[in-house]
Amino acid sequence: MAQRHDPDPRKAKRRKSSMRALLADRKGQSAIEFTLLLPVMALLFAGTVDLGEGLMVKRKINQIAEVASDIVSQETSWSTSDLNTLLQGTASILIPFDSTALAIQVAIIDFDAAGKAKVNWSNAYQTNAQAYGDPPPFEIPSDLIESNVQLVAVQVNYAMTTPFTSLFSSITGSGNYSFVGKAISRPRVGDKITRK
């Protein structure tokens, strides 16, 4: 099929000059660039907000574990009601974040002569307490193990949901961010902590 040629060279020249003028026209370029960059900027903003909140929550979760462990280690015996009050109080550290997905577990760990660890007694907030004889909630470093000396082990779990977690779920693989805080203390008065 033969190519058609425009019989009027002036029309072809006008078309070329119109094309050059269109390509040279920079009006609206900023609007196009902004439109292309807006989703990237919004994603960066959302990531910054989530990262900031995540760092704040992680610090609070660690603080809850450390405070609970430290306070429990200062007494020689605890009643269940006193422990419940303590755990409710330490949960308030998480304010202003929602504490419905917060779980705190306090376990008093015994070590036998061989250094084998087991739970003597446990108490929990918004989760199940461990039973006598269970393994510790997490691995105890060997340099802290001393036979016939108990340790207070506290584990805090928290699942945080933000307005942007669904946006990042394809990257994180989850609809929320999970945080774990752990703390270990040695009894301050004597070697044992009993439950009343």
C-alpha positions as CSV (number, residue, x, y, z in Angstrom):
1,M,0.0,0.0,0.0
2,A,1.5,3.3,-1.0
3,Q,2.0,6.0,1.6
4,R,-0.2,9.1,1.2
5,H,1.6,12.4,0.9
6,D,0.0,15.6,1.8
7,P,-0.3,17.6,-1.4
8,D,-0.1,20.9,0.5
9,P,3.4,21.5,1.9
10,R,2.2,24.5,3.9
11,K,-0.1,22.2,6.0
12,A,2.7,19.8,6.6
13,K,5.0,22.7,7.7
14,R,2.2,24.0,10.0
15,R,1.8,20.6,11.5
16,K,5.6,20.3,12.2
17,S,5.7,23.8,13.8
18,S,2.6,22.9,15.9
19,M,4.3,19.8,17.1
20,R,7.5,21.7,18.0
21,A,5.4,24.3,19.8
22,L,3.6,21.6,21.7
23,L,6.8,19.9,22.7
24,A,8.4,23.2,23.7
25,D,5.4,24.3,25.8
26,R,6.3,23.7,29.4
27,K,3.0,25.0,30.9
28,G,1.5,22.3,33.1
29,Q,4.8,20.4,33.4
30,S,4.9,20.9,37.2
31,A,1.3,19.7,37.5
32,I,2.1,16.5,35.7
33,E,5.3,15.9,37.8
34,F,3.3,16.6,40.9
35,T,0.6,14.2,39.9
36,L,3.2,11.5,39.2
37,L,5.0,12.1,42.5
38,L,1.9,12.5,44.7
39,P,1.4,8.7,45.4
40,V,5.1,8.3,46.2
41,M,5.0,11.3,48.6
42,A,1.8,9.9,50.2
43,L,3.4,6.5,50.7
44,L,6.5,8.1,52.3
45,F,4.3,10.1,54.6
46,A,2.3,7.1,55.7
47,G,5.5,5.1,56.2
48,T,7.0,7.9,58.3
49,V,3.9,8.1,60.5
50,D,3.8,4.3,61.0
51,L,7.5,4.1,61.7
52,G,7.2,6.9,64.3
53,E,4.3,5.2,66.0
54,G,6.0,1.8,65.9
55,L,9.2,3.2,67.6
56,M,7.1,4.8,70.3
57,V,5.1,1.6,70.9
58,K,8.3,-0.5,71.0
59,R,9.8,1.8,73.6
60,K,6.6,1.6,75.7
61,I,6.4,-2.2,75.4
62,N,10.0,-2.6,76.7
63,Q,9.2,-0.2,79.5
64,I,6.2,-2.2,80.6
65,A,8.3,-5.4,80.7
66,E,11.1,-3.7,82.6
67,V,8.9,-1.9,85.1
68,A,6.8,-5.0,85.9
69,S,9.9,-7.2,86.3
70,D,11.6,-4.7,88.5
71,I,8.6,-4.1,90.8
72,V,7.8,-7.9,91.2
73,S,11.5,-8.5,92.1
74,Q,11.3,-6.1,95.0
75,E,8.8,-8.1,97.1
76,T,9.3,-11.5,98.8
77,S,5.6,-12.5,98.2
78,W,2.7,-11.4,96.0
79,S,-1.0,-12.0,96.2
80,T,-3.0,-12.5,92.9
81,S,-5.0,-9.3,93.5
82,D,-1.8,-7.2,94.1
83,L,-0.2,-8.6,90.9
84,N,-3.4,-7.9,88.9
85,T,-3.3,-4.3,90.1
86,L,0.4,-4.0,89.2
87,L,-0.1,-5.4,85.7
88,Q,-3.1,-3.1,85.1
89,G,-1.0,-0.2,86.2
90,T,1.9,-1.1,84.0
91,A,-0.5,-1.5,81.1
92,S,-1.3,2.2,81.4
93,I,2.2,3.0,80.2
94,L,0.9,2.2,76.7
95,I,-1.4,5.3,76.8
96,P,-2.4,6.9,74.4
97,F,-2.3,3.7,72.4
98,D,-5.2,1.2,72.6
99,S,-4.4,-1.6,75.1
100,T,-7.0,-4.1,74.1
101,A,-4.3,-6.1,72.1
102,L,-1.8,-5.9,75.0
103,A,-0.8,-9.1,76.8
104,I,1.5,-9.2,79.9
105,Q,2.8,-12.4,81.4
106,V,4.9,-12.6,84.6
107,A,6.6,-15.9,85.5
108,I,8.7,-16.8,88.5
109,I,11.3,-19.2,87.2
110,D,13.0,-21.9,89.3
111,F,16.4,-23.5,88.4
112,D,17.5,-26.9,89.7
113,A,21.1,-27.9,90.5
114,A,21.6,-28.8,86.8
115,G,20.4,-25.3,85.7
116,K,17.1,-26.6,84.2
117,A,14.4,-23.9,84.2
118,K,10.7,-24.3,85.0
119,V,7.9,-22.0,86.0
120,N,7.1,-22.0,89.7
121,W,4.1,-19.7,89.4
122,S,2.8,-17.1,87.0
123,N,0.3,-14.3,86.6
124,A,-1.0,-12.6,83.4
125,Y,-2.9,-9.7,82.1
126,Q,-5.2,-10.2,79.1
127,T,-3.7,-13.7,78.4
128,N,-3.3,-17.0,80.1
129,A,-0.9,-17.5,83.0
130,Q,1.6,-20.3,82.7
131,A,1.2,-23.5,84.7
132,Y,3.6,-24.9,87.3
133,G,6.4,-26.8,85.6
134,D,6.0,-25.1,82.2
135,P,9.2,-24.0,80.5
136,P,10.0,-20.3,80.8
137,P,8.1,-17.9,78.4
138,F,11.5,-17.2,76.6
139,E,15.0,-18.5,76.7
140,I,17.0,-17.4,79.8
141,P,20.6,-16.5,79.1
142,S,23.0,-19.0,80.7
143,D,25.0,-16.4,82.5
144,L,21.9,-15.4,84.5
145,I,21.2,-19.0,85.7
146,E,22.0,-19.8,89.3
147,S,20.8,-23.0,90.9
148,N,18.2,-22.5,93.7
149,V,17.8,-18.8,92.8
150,Q,14.6,-17.7,91.1
151,L,14.3,-15.2,88.3
152,V,11.4,-12.9,87.4
153,A,10.7,-13.2,83.7
154,V,8.2,-10.8,82.1
155,Q,7.0,-11.0,78.5
156,V,4.8,-8.4,76.9
157,N,3.1,-8.9,73.5
158,Y,1.3,-6.2,71.6
159,A,-0.4,-6.1,68.1
160,M,-0.7,-2.6,66.8
161,T,-3.1,-1.5,64.0
162,T,-2.7,1.9,62.4
163,P,-4.7,3.5,59.6
164,F,-1.9,2.5,57.2
165,T,-1.3,-1.1,58.2
166,S,-3.6,-2.4,55.5
167,L,-1.7,-0.2,53.0
168,F,1.6,-1.9,54.0
169,S,0.2,-5.4,54.5
170,S,1.5,-6.6,51.1
171,I,5.0,-5.6,52.3
172,T,4.8,-6.7,55.9
173,G,2.6,-9.8,55.3
174,S,0.4,-8.9,58.2
175,G,-2.6,-6.6,59.0
176,N,-0.9,-5.4,62.1
177,Y,2.6,-4.8,63.6
178,S,3.6,-7.2,66.4
179,F,5.9,-6.2,69.3
180,V,7.5,-8.3,72.0
181,G,9.1,-6.9,75.1
182,K,11.1,-9.1,77.5
183,A,12.7,-8.4,80.9
184,I,14.5,-10.5,83.6
185,S,15.1,-9.5,87.2
186,R,16.7,-11.3,90.1
187,P,14.8,-11.1,93.5
188,R,16.1,-8.2,95.5
189,V,15.2,-9.6,98.9
190,G,16.4,-13.2,99.2
191,D,16.4,-15.8,96.5
192,K,12.7,-16.6,96.2
193,I,9.4,-14.9,95.5
194,T,6.3,-16.7,96.7
195,R,2.7,-16.3,96.0
196,K,0.3,-15.6,98.9
